[in-house]
Structure formats: structure tokens, C-alpha cells
Amino acid sequence: MDKQKFPPFSLTRLLRTVFAPEAGERIAILIDLPDPAGIVDFAFLQDPKFTIQRRAHDVFYQGLIKGTAAELQLQGGEIFAYQQTGGSNLDLPDRAVDPAGNELSLARDIYPHYDIILCISTYSATAPLTALAKQFGFRGATLHGVNDIILRTGLAVDYDEVSRAGEKLRLGLTRADSFEIDFAVAGQKHTLKLLCNRQEAQKSHGLCRGKKPDVANLPAGEIYFVPQGAEGVFPMRYEDGTIGLMTVSGGSIQHATLLQGDAAVVAAHNAKLVSDPVTGEIGELGFGTQDLPPSGRDIQDEKILGTLHVATGRSDHLGGHLTPDKFKKAGNATHDDILFSPTKTPEILVTQARMYRDGQTEIVIENYQPSAYLQRLLAN
């Protein structure tokens, strides 16, 4: 099905569509490794666990060398490694290593000297790279978690069309007063209300053109808000499958209660909320806009039409106020997406998501299906 619906992946087409690069612009690739020295002589290619970094090498680095750079008249094409951060959207370390073993500074030797930077990593770097792009003037894309499904589908689409469809949905959701999301889990029903206070909806649409410093998150395809308040209860699936209920007030998770699974996981979360309360702040509400197959990676699966996600923590890259310095512990300054989808959270059903705007109520999602309202927006 994927081969019939999506054209073959083309690095040249992707870079041309996303960046519309000018002749002579310089491009570089960043990867993350537990030890950056693993890039020396590409030693990491001998370790089968580095599947993301292998795709960075085989598809993107080799792709640039073997024709894409020349076709787009790009300069550079170098690849560098930095140490894995260990968490989503944590600030990047400055030390980098190149394949020849040279020790480099990202701030001194890389950010100022490239026009386009692709970060293909285990952990998302969208938040820190967005801030760094504004500081150093480059454009970029973050592609954490890339796998073969993403290459065949989410990175093979026409991002001009993704942008057009995203704008239709953005206009249909923008300036909402609030959203309510109804959840069903383990025979219980819960509702989370998120206040948007008529802010302009934003879109992640994959286009990063012109000279304005910016970073695209690829695959792209979502409409999002930075909530200005949140109240209610919602279920959350932890990485090990434990399900907890999050009690939300004042825009933040105040307490987690075990519903099923490992009580120690929930206890650890509660301890973190007490010691560093901003880790519970709701920093995003996002709705997917694309017709894509599940990839097993949130980076693509949160972009699927009919899914939604809320996120906690760092929000400055989305226009929010929560910057890394506001966390008591640097390692807590993450932006963590909480995705609700049939494949990621099969135990949890989003029975309905509603938008309240101008005294009207519009259903947005029902049972992980886009509503008639969203379908009409896309059809226009």
C-alpha cells in the first residue's frame, strides 16, 4: 500500500522542497552517539543498534556525496557527532567530533559556518536547535528516530501539499477559546480542558525557506497551540506500559495516580513533579494533519490525522514561556510529547475532542477519526 500511495524517497526532492536552497549554501549533518568518538572512521556503523545514525550516514550523508549536493549546488556535506543528551529537547553539548577524529566546537566551528543543518538523532533536538538557529542564523531540520517507514512515507510526501492542507486546518482551528478532550480508559471516562484564549493556531508544515532562521521538524504535519491554562484529568501511558491518571489544575499536572502497571513508575513521576514542578506544565496541544501509516515513532505518528498530543515541559521553541533556566535541574528541561493514537495508546480511547470558538462547538476528533468538520475543511 505504501509503495502505491507514496513516491520513492528522494533526498534531492526533500531538500529542494523544504529549504529551496540557493547555489553555494553550505549543508551539514549532525548525529548523536553515546560517545562522539564513535564517528571516527565511521566505527559506529559496525554496531547494529545505531539504526538511526546508520540511516543518517547511508541515506543523507552518502546521498549528498553521491549527487544531491551537486544537483542542488550545495557546498559542504560534512557529518559530525555530538554526545547523546539522554532526553527529548535537552540543550545540546558543544563538543563535536568529525570522522577524522578532530575535536570541534558546535558553536565555534559548525553553527556559524553552515546555512542548512540536518540533525538526525535518537533524541529530539528541535527546541535547542530552534534557539541556536535564531542565534547563529542557519536553517535546519530535525529528523530524530528516522526509520524505513518514515523514509518511505513521511519523508516522501509533497510538503507543498502538506503546507496547503495544514493551512486549511489551521484556519479552521485558529483563535479557539478552548478545547475539551474526552478519554475512555479501563471503563472510566475523563476530560481535559485546555484554554487557548483565542490565540493564533500555529502549523508545523515542513517548509523552511528563505533567509529567516528556522528549524523544521520532519516529518511535519500538525496544528498546535501553547495552552494558557488547563484543568481536568487525563490518562498517560508511560514508556513501560504503566497507565497513570494525571490530575491537572492551573495549567500543570499536579499529581499522578496509578491506574495499572508499576506503582514505582508513578511514584517516581510524582517525586519529579514535587521537586521540579514546571516539568508538569502543559506546553502544547497538537493535532495531526497527514494521512500517513503508523511508523512506531512519535515523530511521524503524532502527525497522523485523527491523532492528538499534549506535551509537558519546555515550550520556548513553540512560542511559550518555559525556557531551560526555569527548571530546577537541567536534565529535567525536556519537552515531552504525550501522543494519543490507536497504535501508541491502544488502552486509551479519545472518544471526542471538541473546539469552543465564538460561542460555537465543533467536534474535531471522534474515536481517533477526523470529524466531519475537519473533512469539510480539507475538502474546500
RAKA-V87132 format. One record per helix or strand. SS is the DSSP state (~ for helix, > for strand). FROM is the first residue (numbers start at 1). LEN is the number of residues. Records with the same first field share a line. If there is no record, write none. Layout:
# RAKA-V87132
SS=FROM-LEN / FROM-LEN
This chain:
# RAKA-V87132
~=2-4 / 11-9 / 36-11 / 51-21 / 106-8 / 126-11 / 148-5 / 159-15 / 263-13 / 277-4 / 298-4 / 316-3 / 324-3 / 330-3 / 372-8
>=26-8 / 75-9 / 95-4 / 103-3 / 116-5 / 139-4 / 178-8 / 188-8 / 202-3 / 214-4 / 222-4 / 229-9 / 243-7 / 252-9 / 281-8 / 290-1 / 304-1 / 308-6 / 335-6 / 348-10 / 360-7 / 369-2
